[in-house]
C-alpha cells in the first residue's frame, strides 16, 4: 500500500518531520492490536513501505498458525497534529470501509505508541498496488458514484464527527445544515492557511473577498433554492491520483489516505477537474452517467472550478515558497469573480438573496 498526500510534484519535499526509527521496530501498542485480531498471529518483521511527507509508513509482516503470511499497513506520526491526523484517517477509512468494503483497505485501529513518547499510529489491512490509475472506462467512476449516492450523513448534517486533515493541514469539518455554510467555512480556513504558508498578497486578499462574499453565494445557494436540497454524501475528501490505485491481485480500484466529510457529492470530483491530474474529465463524464449533475446544471463547470480552488488552496498551503499553485488560484478566482460580479443577483429573480 502506498501512502502520502503529496500534492505537488514540482516542489522538493521539506525535511521529513518524523524520524525513521518510529518504523524500525514493532511497538507494543501495535502488537496488542494485531494480537487482538487473532491469538495465533506471530509478527515476523517490519519494513519501510511507501512515501509520505508527514508520516512514516511501513509493512508489518505476520504469520498465522497455519504458516500463512499476512501483512498490515502501518502509518506513524508525532505530536498533537500527528495524533489528530491518525485519528481522522482511522475514522475516515472506517466510514469508507463500512460504506464500500470493496473499494478501500480495512482499517484495524489507531492509537499511541507505548515505547516512544508522543508518537501515534494508524493500522490497516495491506493491499499490494500496481501504482496505476483506474481507467475512465473501468468500474471506478461508477463505484465512486455509488459511494456518494448510497451513503448519506447519519444526522443529515454536513461535516464530520472528528477533525480530518489534508496532508498535515486541518480542514474545517464543523457540522452544519447548509452546504453553502459548510463550504464557506472550509474555504476561509484554507485561505488562512495558504496566506500563512505563502505570505500576504494584495491580489489574493481582494480575490478572496470576491470568492467568499460573491461567488460562493452565487454558485452554491441555487443548489438549495426553489425547493432543491443538497443531501450530504460521504466523500473521500482528497481523491487525487496519489490516493487512488489498482489492487495488484484483483485488478480492482482502491482508494486510501482519506480525509472524509459529508458534503455535496460533486465536491469529491474537484481533483479530477484539475488538468495536472491523470484522473480527469473523462472520469467525470463516466461518473455523471451514474450520478447526474446537480441542478442548476448550467452552473456545473463553474461549481467545479470553485471546488478546484479549494483543493489548490490546500496544495499551495502545503508547499511554502512555491507560487505555482497561487498563480493557478489567481487565474481561476479572477475568472469566477469577473463572471459573477453581482453574486446572487446574477441568478434568476426567484433565487433568494
C-alpha positions in Angstrom: 0.0 0.0 0.0 1.4 3.4 -0.9 0.9 6.4 1.2 1.3 10.2 1.3 -0.8 13.1 0.2 1.9 14.7 -1.9 0.0 17.3 -3.8 2.9 18.8 -5.8 5.5 17.1 -7.8 7.0 20.4 -8.8 8.2 21.2 -5.3 11.0 19.5 -3.4 9.8 18.0 -0.2 10.9 19.7 3.1 13.0 17.9 5.6 11.0 15.0 6.9 9.1 15.7 10.2 9.0 12.2 11.5 12.2 10.2 12.3 12.8 6.8 10.6 13.1 4.9 13.9 9.4 5.0 14.5 9.1 2.2 12.0 12.3 0.4 12.9 10.5 -1.8 15.4 7.0 -3.0 16.4 5.7 -1.0 19.3 3.8 -2.9 22.0 0.6 -0.9 21.2 0.7 -2.1 17.6 1.5 -5.7 18.7 -1.5 -5.6 21.0 -3.9 -4.6 18.3 -2.6 -7.3 15.9 -2.8 -9.9 18.6 -6.4 -8.9 19.3 -7.2 -9.9 15.7 -6.2 -13.5 16.3 -4.3 -15.2 19.1 -2.3 -17.3 16.6 -0.8 -14.4 14.8 3.0 -14.0 15.1 4.7 -10.8 13.9 7.7 -11.7 11.8 9.0 -8.3 10.7 8.6 -4.7 9.7 10.0 -2.7 6.8 9.5 0.8 5.4 6.9 0.9 2.7 5.6 3.8 0.6 6.3 7.6 0.7 4.8 10.3 2.8 5.9 13.8 3.7 4.3 14.0 7.1 4.4 10.4 8.4 6.4 7.2 8.2 4.8 4.2 6.7 5.7 0.5 6.9 4.6 -3.0 6.1 4.2 -5.3 9.1 4.6 -9.0 8.3 2.7 -11.6 10.2 2.3 -15.4 10.1 -0.6 -17.4 11.5 -0.6 -20.9 13.0 -1.0 -22.5 9.6 2.1 -20.7 8.3 0.1 -18.3 6.1 1.7 -14.9 5.7 -0.3 -11.8 6.2 0.7 -8.1 6.0 -0.6 -4.9 7.6 0.0 -1.3 6.7 1.3 1.0 9.4 1.4 4.8 9.4 3.1 6.7 12.2 3.2 10.4 13.1 4.2 12.5 16.1 2.8 15.4 18.2 -0.7 16.6 18.7 -1.2 17.2 15.0 0.0 13.7 14.3 -2.4 12.3 16.8 -5.3 14.1 15.2 -4.1 13.0 11.7 -4.1 9.4 12.7 -7.5 9.6 14.4 -9.0 11.4 11.5 -7.7 8.9 9.0 -8.9 6.0 11.0 -12.4 7.3 11.2 -12.4 8.4 7.6 -11.2 5.0 6.4 -13.7 3.3 8.7 -16.6 5.2 7.2 -15.4 4.3 3.7 -14.9 0.7 4.5 -18.3 0.3 6.1 -19.8 2.1 3.1 -17.9 0.1 0.4 -15.5 -2.5 1.6 -14.6 -3.5 -2.0 -13.1 0.0 -2.6 -10.8 0.5 0.4 -8.4 -1.3 2.8 -9.9 -2.3 6.1 -8.9 0.0 9.0 -7.8 -2.0 12.0 -7.1 0.6 14.7 -5.2 3.7 15.8 -3.5 4.7 19.0 -0.4 5.9 20.9 2.9 4.1 21.0 3.8 2.7 24.4 7.6 2.7 23.9 8.1 6.1 22.3 6.9 9.4 23.6 4.2 11.5 21.7 4.0 9.0 18.8 0.8 7.8 17.2 -0.2 5.3 14.6 -2.9 4.1 12.2 -3.1 0.4 11.2 -5.0 -1.2 8.3 -5.0 -4.2 6.1 -2.3 -4.2 3.5 -3.1 -4.0 -0.2 -0.4 -4.5 -2.8 -1.0 -1.9 -5.5 0.2 -1.5 -9.1 0.7 2.2 -8.9 -1.6 2.6 -11.9 -4.7 4.8 -12.2 -8.0 3.1 -12.9 -9.2 3.9 -16.4 -12.2 6.1 -17.0 -13.8 3.1 -18.7 -13.3 0.9 -15.6 -15.7 0.4 -12.8 -14.0 3.1 -10.7 -16.2 6.1 -11.6 -19.3 4.1 -11.1 -18.1 2.9 -7.7 -17.4 6.4 -6.5 -20.9 7.4 -7.7 -22.4 4.5 -5.7 -20.4 5.6 -2.7 -21.8 9.1 -2.9 -25.3 8.0 -3.8 -25.9 5.4 -1.2 -24.1 6.8 1.9 -25.6 9.9 3.4 -25.0 11.7 6.6 -26.5 9.8 9.5 -27.7 13.0 11.2 -28.4 14.9 7.9 -25.6 17.4 8.5 -22.6 18.4 6.5 -19.2 18.0 8.1 -17.7 15.0 10.0 -17.6 13.6 13.5 -13.8 14.2 14.1 -11.3 16.6 12.6 -9.7 15.4 9.4 -6.5 16.5 7.6 -5.3 17.3 4.1 -1.7 16.2 4.4 -0.8 17.8 7.8 -3.4 20.6 7.4 -6.6 20.6 9.4 -9.8 21.2 7.5 -12.9 22.7 9.0 -15.5 19.9 9.2 -17.8 21.5 11.7 -21.2 20.1 11.4 -24.0 22.3 10.0 -27.2 22.1 8.0 -26.4 24.2 4.9 -23.9 23.3 2.2 -23.0 26.9 1.4 -22.2 27.5 5.1 -20.1 24.3 5.3 -18.1 25.0 2.2 -17.5 28.7 3.1 -16.1 27.7 6.5 -13.7 25.3 4.8 -12.6 27.9 2.3 -12.0 30.5 5.0 -9.8 28.0 6.8 -7.8 27.2 3.8 -7.4 30.8 2.7 -5.9 31.5 6.1 -3.6 28.5 5.9 -2.5 29.4 2.4 -1.7 33.0 3.4 0.2 31.7 6.4 2.3 29.5 4.1 2.9 31.9 1.2 2.6 35.3 2.7 0.1 38.1 2.4 -0.7 39.2 -1.2 -2.9 42.2 -2.1 -4.4 40.5 -5.1 -5.2 37.4 -3.1 -6.8 39.5 -0.4 -9.1 41.2 -3.0 -9.9 37.9 -4.8 -10.6 36.1 -1.5 -13.3 38.7 -0.7 -14.8 38.3 -4.1 -15.0 34.5 -3.8 -16.3 34.4 -0.2 -18.9 37.2 -0.5 -19.9 37.0 -4.1 -19.0 33.8 -6.0 -19.8 31.2 -3.3 -23.3 32.5 -2.7 -23.9 32.8 -6.4 -22.8 29.2 -7.2 -23.9 27.3 -4.1 -27.1 29.0 -2.9 -29.1 28.0 -6.0 -28.4 24.3 -5.2 -30.7 24.7 -2.2 -33.2 27.2 -3.6 -36.6 26.7 -5.4 -37.2 23.5 -3.4 -33.9 22.0 -4.2 -31.8 20.3 -1.5 -28.2 19.1 -1.3 -28.2 15.8 0.6 -24.8 15.4 2.4 -22.9 12.5 0.8 -19.9 10.7 2.3 -16.9 11.9 0.3 -13.3 10.7 0.4 -12.1 14.3 0.5 -8.8 14.1 -1.4 -9.5 11.8 -4.4 -6.5 12.8 -6.5 -4.1 10.4 -8.3 -1.9 9.8 -5.3 -4.7 8.4 -3.3 -6.1 6.0 -5.9 -4.6 2.9 -7.4 -5.3 -0.6 -8.6 -5.2 -3.8 -6.5 -2.2 -5.8 -7.9 -4.0 -9.1 -7.1 -7.6 -8.4 -8.1 -7.3 -5.5 -10.6 -10.0 -3.7 -8.6 -9.7 0.1 -7.9 -8.5 1.1 -4.4 -8.8 4.4 -2.6 -6.9 5.3 0.6 -5.5 8.3 2.6 -9.0 9.7 3.1 -10.0 12.9 4.9 -13.7 12.3 4.8 -16.7 14.6 5.3 -20.3 14.7 4.4 -20.5 17.1 1.5 -22.0 17.9 -1.9 -21.1 14.8 -3.9 -19.6 17.0 -6.8 -17.0 18.3 -4.3 -15.2 15.0 -4.4 -14.6 15.4 -8.2 -12.6 18.6 -7.8 -9.2 16.9 -8.1 -10.4 15.3 -11.3 -11.2 18.7 -12.7 -7.6 19.9 -12.4 -5.7 19.4 -15.7 -2.5 18.3 -14.0 -4.0 15.1 -12.7 -4.2 11.8 -14.6 -7.7 11.1 -13.2 -9.5 13.7 -15.3 -12.6 14.8 -17.1 -13.1 11.5 -18.8 -13.6 10.0 -15.4 -16.1 12.8 -14.5 -18.1 12.1 -17.7 -18.3 8.5 -16.7 -19.2 9.3 -13.1 -22.1 11.6 -14.3 -23.6 8.6 -16.2 -24.3 7.1 -12.7 -24.8 10.3 -10.6 -26.2 13.1 -12.8 -25.2 16.8 -12.4 -27.0 18.7 -9.6 -29.4 21.4 -10.6 -28.9 24.1 -11.8 -26.9 22.0 -14.3 -25.8 25.1 -16.2 -23.6 26.1 -13.2 -21.8 22.7 -13.1 -18.5 23.8 -14.7 -18.2 26.9 -12.6 -19.0 24.9 -9.5 -16.2 22.5 -10.4 -13.8 25.5 -10.8 -14.9 26.8 -7.4 -14.4 23.4 -5.8 -11.0 23.1 -7.5 -10.0 26.4 -6.0 -10.5 24.8 -2.6 -8.0 22.0 -3.5 -5.5 24.4 -5.0 -5.6 26.4 -1.8 -4.6 23.3 0.1 -1.8 22.5 -2.4 -0.4 26.0 -2.2 -0.5 25.9 1.6 1.3 22.5 1.6 4.2 23.9 -0.5 5.5 27.2 1.0 7.7 29.2 -1.3 6.3 27.5 -4.5 4.0 30.1 -6.1 2.8 27.8 -8.9 -0.4 27.0 -7.2 -1.0 30.6 -6.1 -0.8 31.6 -9.8 -3.4 28.9 -10.6 -5.6 30.2 -7.8 -5.5 33.8 -9.1 -6.4 32.7 -12.6 -9.4 30.7 -11.5 -10.6 33.3 -9.0 -10.3 36.2 -11.5 -12.4 34.2 -13.9 -15.2 33.5 -11.5 -15.1 37.0 -10.0 -15.4 38.5 -13.4 -18.2 36.2 -14.5 -20.3 36.8 -11.4 -19.6 40.4 -10.3 -23.0 40.8 -8.7 -23.1 37.4 -6.9 -26.6 36.1 -6.3 -28.1 39.0 -8.3 -26.8 37.1 -11.4 -29.3 34.3 -10.7 -33.0 34.2 -11.6 -35.2 36.5 -9.5 -36.8 33.5 -7.7 -33.5 32.7 -6.0 -33.4 34.4 -2.6 -30.6 36.9 -1.9 
